[in-house]
Amino acid sequence: MVKRIALYVLLALVAAASITAAPPIAVVIIAFFAFKIYELVYFRSAKFMAIKNRISAHIQDCNDLNDHIEELKVTHIGTDMTRRGHSDYHDNSKWNFKRSGFKKIANAPNVCNCSRIVCDGSRKDPLRYVCKYFGFKADEPTLAKFETMLNNFTAVEDGKKSLTGEKNDILASISQEVPFLIRKFSKKLLEKKLGFKDIDFSDTYYPSFKFQYVSAGGNASTENTIVMDIPNLNAMVNYLNDGIKRKKSAAGQRALMTSALRKHILERDNYTCRQCGISTYAEPHLLLEVDHIIPVSKGGMTTEDNLQVLCWRCNRTKGAKLSV
């Protein structure tokens, strides 16, 4: 740290000496390096370390929730269209057309290179075309996969809000102890020095299915992308359910794990974890999840008596035990 401070002082002096014709600029540069020195000293101070140690357990809890959210994002489903093989195409036409449309052809897992009629059809009836061209059958296993994805991704979206609220509460609790200049100009560094992990607010984890048409001449192209976000996942669950030939059996009478059912179970259990008893009344930013008591992978059904509310900590612990 001493070496870094010395370097900042040296740079500030050199900058001031070399800009004698522009005193205001020199003042700004000196102020900048002075603040960087102040910043370095503060984050090494005993006062800051005391704050960090006092709230370390709360920060670790936030980071554990962050890790849990990232784990929930890893729910993939789709047909790998690259299994159709690949080729090395060359245009040897003497006319030497640029055929710019060919550059848009993508050989990717969830991209269907198709005719213009199919591409246009996918715009009008997206779910039907996704099922038809990406190989999703209207059966119980496929329905269960999409329900799991919907349940997990809904928890992710709820988790982002919970994590943001909890993090803001922690920072607010120490705001009077942290110098104004640090809070104002070094917020990101403050969070990093305290030990917070970065929160990924992007929605790139939603799977997408692209229909892409490129004309034979390579000069025209259209594409249509269906992103499996929460509304589309709800619609897909209902679409698959309607396509399954139901029988008067336990499987045929089960409920659908939709956003509406999740809300009903949360209300039924009074927003309280059935395992540890903690609730959103005691912990306002608590992430609650809807869990299958007997997991689907072990024969459990999506029925109200097999669903319960668990806090993210208990659900994560249960998941870890089942994976052992």
C-alpha positions, 0 to 999 in steps of 0.5 A: 500500500505504501508503494501505491500511495507513493506512486499516486503522490509522484504522479500528482506532482508530475502532473501539476508541474507539467500543466502550469499553463492550466492551473484548473486542470492541475487542481483536478488531477491533484484532487483525483490522486489525493482522493485515491490515496484517501480511498486506499488508506480508508479501506485499510483502516481499522475502522473499515475492517471493524465494519466489515467483520461485524456484517460479514455473516450477513454478506455471506448470506447474500452471497450464498443466495446469489450462488443459489440464484445462479444455480437455478439459472442452469436449467436447459432444455432444447434440441441441438440443431447442430447434430444435423452436421455441418458443411463447408459451402463456397460460392464459385459463381462467375458473377461473384455475387456478395450474397450477404444473407449467407453471413447470417446463417447460424449453425447453433443448438437452438436455431432452425434454418427453414423456409420463409413459410415456416419462419412466417408461421412461427411468428403467428403460432410460436409455441406450436412451431417450437414444438414441431421443429425443435422436437418437443412432444406433448407428453408428461416428461416434456411437460414436467421439464417446462414446469421445472424451468418455469418454477426455477426461473420464477424463483430467479426473478423473485431472488433478484428482488430479494437479493437487491433488497437485502443488500440495500438494507445492509448498506443502509445499516452502515451508511452513517459509519462510512464517510460521505466521499466513499459512499458517493464516489466509491460505491462499487469499490465499497461493495467489493471491499465488503465482500459482496459478489456481483449480481447478474441482472441479465436475462440471458439464461432464458432459452430462445428458439430462432427460426431463420430463413435465407433466400437461395441467392443469399440476398434476402433473409428473415428471422423470428426468435421466441424467448422462453421467458416467464409468460411464454413458459406459462403459455407453453405449460398450458399448451403442452397440457392441452395436447396431452391425451388425459386419462382418468388417472393420477397423472391425468388429474394432477395440477400444473406448476404455473405462476398461478399455482405458485402464488396459491401455494405461497398464500396457502402456506402463509408465506412461511417456510414449512421446514424452519418456520421463517416467513416474510413477516420476519424477514421481508426480503426472504426468497420463498420457493415452491417445492415438491415434497416428493421430488418429481425425479422420484415419482412425486406428482404436482398436486397440492398435497405434494407441494410446500413452501420452503425458504431458499436456504432449506430448499438448497439444503434439501437439494444438496441432500438429494444429490448426494 
